[in-house]
Amino acid sequence: MLRNLTLTTTLLLASVALPAQDAPPLAIPVAAAPSLGTTNAGRLLVFATAAEPGAKSEEAIDVSPFSPNATYVAAREVSDLRPGTPALVDTGTDAYPAAFSTLPPGTYRVQALLDRDHSYNYSGRDAGDLLSQVVTVTLPGPVPTLLLDHVEPAADDTAMLQRLPAERRKPLEAALARVEPVEVHSALLTRFWGRPTTINGWVALPPGYAEGKTTYPTVYSDGGFGSTLGSARMSAASMTAMMAKGDAPPMIWVYLDHHIATGTHEFADSVNNGPVGRALVEEVIPALEQRYWMDARPSGRFLTGHSSGGWSTLWLQVAYPKTFGGSWPTAPDPADFHDFTNVNLYDDANFYAGADGKDRPLVRKDGKVVATLRQFGRLEQVLGPYGGQFASFEWVFSPKGADGRPLPVFDRATGAIDKQVVAYWRDHYDVAHIVARDWQTLKPDLDGKIHMTVGTADTFYLDGPARRLKAVLDGLGARSTFRFVPGKDHGNLYEAEGDRSALTKQIAREMYAVARPARAQR
């Protein structure tokens, strides 16, 4: 989520008088090298972190939700950053966790980054960002002009693979050559956006597929927040290698990319992102079933995904129960808004803090709170208005405002919750509420199709809303499967006995047993 003056290369002070005890505000000049083009625009970020005595200088400085106060960041928008005309970044206004003037005296490393496509909130630094070198400065004191002089390169899959042990690298390299791209034109989304729009992904095919002797069950998998088309390709390659080794039953896996400029559309039909769910069901799936040897019936179509992808595939199962034969979400984003990552959107007045004034936790690790909702919300606000997790939720869940943007569910400065927006969220996207409200209609096609797994120590407390959804389904007398894995968090949920893909294999076997019960029992 995320402002040109003539300047000197020394510290600039505000023109207004300040109380003697207050440190003067700091503005940091940032310029672009002529080699980077005649003009650039985007979200200009400046990072600062304490330099540990004797430590080697970092090559990159970034923020992290798992250590939200370790790095300070200030930001502004630039629309025409030209070589020779630096922009001043005010480090006192749009700054997190506080103004740079509050930093204790000491030595710091600073770096500038121009986020030209406003994607930092989603993926961090990525291809095309303009970067300065990391500079060591003493604060308080003058800060030199930070020169944007190089471009962040695209991710290098080859280099990544070379870092893997040979026993993992070789099967992946072979599998990458076999995965196939998905690019399906969507007339529905093209009409919505007024420009050609496609849905993309990658397909993993089972051993023996080329012989064309049979059809296969098909799994549609959606990535978590931060996933991309590139990560979908690697997931498809991993599954291809897994099936080739015999560690997973023969099925066709379609790894979908739900990443867009505003975050993730989660394949949820939305007034802001368009009819993405309909596009998947009415356009993508029929196109793929014409192209590949797929079962092309509900009992052979399955859904799975992790985190935001878990919510996506759960919502798709509820919204289109006749299309899919079951959903296996893992650690999904909240499916009951009575517990939206520790916030009861219906009863609580403030998103950030409880009635006792204490900030609500959002991120935990090893039993300790490492970030609060306030910290996460404020950091996202400074990084820019697009692509962050909270903003992404609003682009999916919220009604459209008068300015054409989704209405915020809570005030980013105060945390006050907008109950009218919450009511819209409830009626359209609270899965537990929708299932309870529409159970008599949904039951014939949904009963027995929800199979959820989440860790009891989930990093983002997502075991809470999962338990609430289970209670709703149990109260309805619905058949469902919920696994609460003791001690597992958001990142290690899939691992068991040293196998990082253990849960994937288990889910694959369970799906295959639904589609091919006779073969699965052999």
N, C-alpha and C positions, 0 to 999 in steps of 0.2 A: 504493500500500500504506500504513493508517495508524491526552487524559486530562483540583473547582471550589473554590476557596478564596476567603476574603475577602482583599482586597489593597488596597494603596495604589497611587497612580499613579506612584510612584517605583520605582527599581531595588530588587528584593527579593534578599536574600542568603540563602544556605543557612544552616541553623541549626547545622550541624556546623563545627568548626574546620578550616581548610585550611592547608596549608603556606604560609608567607609568600610563596614564589615563585609560587604558583598564583593565577591570576585567579579571582575569585568567580564562581560560576555565575549566569547571567542568566535570569530568567523574565520573559516579556513578556506583559502583560495585553491581552486582546482582548475587546471587548464588542460586542453587537449593538444597533443602533438600534431603538427601539420600532416604527418604520414597517415593519420587516422581519418582524413577526409576534411572537407570544407565546413561541414556543420554536423552536429549530432544532437540528439534529443533523448530524453528518458528520465529515469529516477536516479539522481546523483546521490550516492551514499558515501559517507566517510566513517571508517571504523577506527576505534582506538582501544588498545588493550595494554595492560601494564607489562613492562619488560622485566622479566625475572633476571636478577643479577647473574651475569655470566652465561645466560642462555643464548643459544644461537638464534639469530633473527628469523622469524617466520617468513615463509614464502607467500602466505596468504593469511588474511585476517577475516574472520567471519563471525556471525552470531550463531548461537545454538540454543534451542528451547530447553536443552538439558543442562545448560549453565547460563541462564538468561541474563545475569548481571556481570558476567566475566568480560564482555566486550561492550563498549559504548558505541552507539551509532547515531549519526545525525544525517538528515536528508532534506532534499528539495527537488522540485521539478525544474528541468531545463528544457527549453524548446528550441534553442538555437545556440549551442555551444560551439564557438568557432576558435580556431587556433589564434593565439595572441590576445584573446579576450577572456580572461578567467572568470569563473563564476564563484561567488562567495557562498559557502555553506554555513548558515547560521547554526551553531551548535548549542543554542540555548532554547530554541522553540520546538522544532520537530526533532527531538532527540530522545533517546532511550538508553539506559533507564532513567537518566537525568541529564541536565545540562553538563557539557564538558567542563564548565567552570567549577563544578562540584568535585571533580576528580582530585584526590589527594596529591600534593606535590610529589613529583617523581619522574621517572623515565618511562616513556610510552612508545609503542609502535603504532603507526597510523598508516592507513591505506585508503585510497579512493577507488570507487567502482561506479561506472555509469551503466545502469541496467536499462539497455535500450529497448527491450521488449517488455518491460515491467513483469518479469518472471521470477525475480529473486525471491519473492514471498512464497513461491511454489517450489522452486527447485534449487534455490541458492544460486551461486555464480554458475553460469553456463555459457555455451558457445555464443560468441558475439558481444559479450560484455567487454567494455573498455576498462583497463586497469592501470593504476599507477604502481610503482615500486613500493615496497614497504619501507617507510622512513622512520628513523628513531628521533624522537623529540623530547624535550624537557618541558613539563608543564608545572606551574604556569610559565609561559614564555612564548617567544615568537614561533610560529609554524610556517615553514617555507611553502611555496606553491607546490601542490601535489600535481605532477604531470601524468596525465593519462597517456601512456606510451606503448601499450601493447593490448592485444585482443585475446580473450580467453578462447582457446581452441576447442573444437568439438571433441566429445568423448572418444577415446581411442579404445575400441573393443579389443584390438590385438594386444595392446599393452596390458589391458586388464587380464586377458587370458594368460599372458606370459607370467603373470604373478601367481597363477594357480599351480598346484602340484600337477605333475604330468598325468597322474591317474584321473584327475578331474578335467584337465585341460583337453586332452585328446578326444574324449567322447563329445565334449562340447563343441570343439572345432568341427568335427564331422557332422554333428547335428545342425550347426548353424548353416551348413551348406544345403540342408534338406528342408528347413522351414520355409513356408511360403507366405508372401505378403497378402494382406486383405485390404482392398480399397473399393468400397461400394458407394456409388453415388446415391445420395438421398434426395429425392424430389421433395419430401416433406420438409427437411431442414433447409434445402435451397429456397423454397418458398418462404420459410420463416425468416431467414437471414437476408434474402435478396441477393445472394451470391452463391456460386457453386460450392456445395458442401458434401464432404464424404465422411464415412465412418471407416476407421482404419484399425488394423491389428495384424496378427501373425497366426498362422495355422501350424500345428504340430500333427503329423500323420503317423499312424502306427506301423510297425514292421509288416511287410507283406501287402501294404495298401496298393502298391502299383499293380499287383496281380488282378485287382478288380473283381474278386470273387464274392464279396459280401459287403453289406453295409455295416456301419459302426455307430454306436452311441456317440453323442457329441456333447462336449462340455464347453460352456461359455464362461470364461474367467475374466474378471475385472480387477485391475490393479488397485493398490492403496493410494492414498494421497501422496503425491510426489512421483508416482509412476509415469512413464512416458511410453511412446511407441518403441523407443530403444529398449527399455526394460521389458516390454512385452515380447520383443524378439528374443531376448535372453531367456525369458521364462519358457517360451515355446521350444527353444533349443534344449533346455534342461529336461522338459517333459519328453521330447523326442529321444534323448539319450536314456532316460529312465525306462521308457517302453522298450527300447532296443535291448536293454539289459535284462528285461523281464521283471523289473521291479514295479511295474504298473500295468494293468490290463490294457488290451488294445482298444483305444478309443481315439476319436478325433478331438483335439483341443483347439479352441479358438480363443486366443488371448487378445482382448479388446483394449483399445486406448481411449480412456474417457477424459484425457487431459485437454483442456481448452484454456484460453487466455484468462478466464475468470476463476480458474481452479480446476475442479472436476465437475462434469455434468451428471455423473453417476447414473447415466441412462435413465434418469427420472424425467418424465414429462413435466415441463416447467414453463411458466409464462415468460421467464427470463432467458432460458437456454434453448427453448423450443421442444418439440415433441420427440425427444431423443429415444424414449422407450418405444414409442410407436414405430420409429424409424428402424430400430433394431428388429422388432417383431415382424413388421409388415414388409420391410425392404431387405435388410441384411440377411436375416435367416433364410428367407426364400431364395435369395441369390446364391447363398452358400450351399443350400441343399440341392440346387440345380448343378452346381459346379463339382461338389464332392459326394462320395458314397456315404451319405449320412442317413441315419434311420428315418428322419423326417416325420417323427411322431412324438407326442409328449413324453411317452415312457422312455424315449431315447434322447431327450434333451435335458441337460442339467446345468446348474449354475453354481459357481463358487467364486469367492473373492475374499480378500483380507482387508480389514479396517474400513476405509471408505468404499472399497470394492466389496466388502462384506455387506455393508448397508445397501449398496447398489443392487447386488444379486438377491438380497432378501426382499427389497422393494419390488423388483421385477417379478419375483415369484408371487407376491401378493397382488400386484397390479395385473398380471397376466397369468393367472393360475392354470388356465386351460392350455397354455403354450408349453409350459415346462413341467418336467416330471419330478423335480425336487431341487432345493437350494441348500448348499452346504457353506453358509457364511462363517468366517472365522473372525473373532474379535471385531464385530461390526460397529460402526459409529452408532450412537444411541437410537434404538428402535422403540423406546418409550420415553417421551419428553418429560415425564415426571422425574427423570434422572438424566439430564443432558450434561454429561460430564460433571456431576455433582451439583447441578443447578436444577431445581424443580421449576420449570418454566411457567407452570400454572399457578403455583402458590408463592414462589419467591418474588420479591420486588426488585432485587438487584442481582445482576449476573456475576459481579465480582466478589461480593461479600455477603455474609449471612446477616441475620438480624442482630447478632452480637458484634458486628463490625469486623469480624475476622475474615481475611481473604480466603476464598475457596481454593483448594488445591486442584491442579490440573494434571501435573506430571509427577510421577513417583518412580523411584529407583531404589531397589534393595530396601524397601520399606520406608524410605525417607522422601519427603516432599522436596522436589527440586525446582518446581515452577508453579505459579498460581495462574488462575484465569486472568487476573489483572495484568500480570507481567506479559502473558502471551498476547492479550488483546492490545496492550500498549505497543509492544514490539511490532506486531503486525501492522498497526496503524502507521508507525513511522516508516516501515519498509515500503508502504505504498498501498493504494486502494484496490489493487487487483491481485488475485491469486492466492491470498492467504486462506488459512483453514476456515476462520469465522466468516470471512467475506464469501468464500466458496459455498458454505452452507446457505447463506442468504441468496446467492444467485440461483440455487436450486430450490429452496423452500419458500422464499418470501414473495408476496405480491409485488407488482411493479409500482414504483412511486411516480409522482408527477414529472420528475426529471428523466424518466425512462430507466432508472436504475432500481434494483430491488430495495425495498424498505428494510432498514436495519432492525434486527430483533432486539438489540440493546444499544444504548448510547455508549460510544467508545470512551468518552471522557469520564462519565459518571457511573456507568454500569447499569443505569435504569432500564428495566425491561419493558418493551412495548407490548402490552397485552393484546391489542388488536392484531398485531403481526403474529403473535403466538397462536391466536385462534385460527388464523389461516394455516399456519404450520400444522396445527393439530388435525384439521379437517383433511389435509392433503398428503401429509408425510409422516405423521406419527403412526408407525406401523402397528403398534399395540392397540391404539385407539381405532384404527381402521378395521383391524381384524375383529375386534369386539363389536363394533358398530355393524359390520356387514357379514357377520359370521354365517348367518343362515343362507346367504347367497354364496359365500365363498366356500363353505364347508365341503360340498361335493368335489371340488377341484383342488382344494388346498390341504385338506386334512391329511396328515402324515407326511407332508412334503418339506417341512422345515427341520433342518439338522444343523444345530449351531454348536461351535466349539469356542471357548474363551478361557483364558487363564485367570485364576483367582487373584493374581497379583498384576493384572493388566496395567501397563504403564499409564494409560489414560483413564483408568477406573471404568473400563467398558464392561466389566463383569456386572456392575450394578444394573444398568438398563437391560442387560441380557436376563438377569434374574427376574426383573419385572415383566419382561415379555413372556418368559416361561410361566409366571404366575397367571397371567392373563389367559394364555393358551390352556393351562391346566384347569382354570375356572370355567372355561368353555367346554371342557371335556375333549379338547382336541388332542389328536395324536401328534407328537413331535419328539425330537431327540435333542437334548441339551447336554453337553459335556463341559464341566467346569474343572479345568486341569489344575491341580494343586501346585502353587508356587510359580506357574508359568506367567510370563509377562508378554507384552505386545511383540517383542522381538524374537523371543525364543520359543514361541508357542508350537512351532512346527517341528522342533527338535525332540528326539527321544533316543536314549542309548547311543549317543554320538552321531546319529543320523539326522542331518538338518532338514531332510525332506520326509521324515517319518509320517507326519500328519497328511501331507499330500498323498502319499501312497495309500494310507488308510482310507481317505476320502474317495480316492479313485476306485478302490476295491468295493466300497459301499455303493457307489454309483453303478458300477458294473453289475453288482448283485441285483439292483433294481431292473436294469435293462436286460440282463441275461441271467435270470435266476438259475436256470438249469446248468449253464456252464460254470457259474460262480460256485456252485456246490460241489463241483468235481474235485 
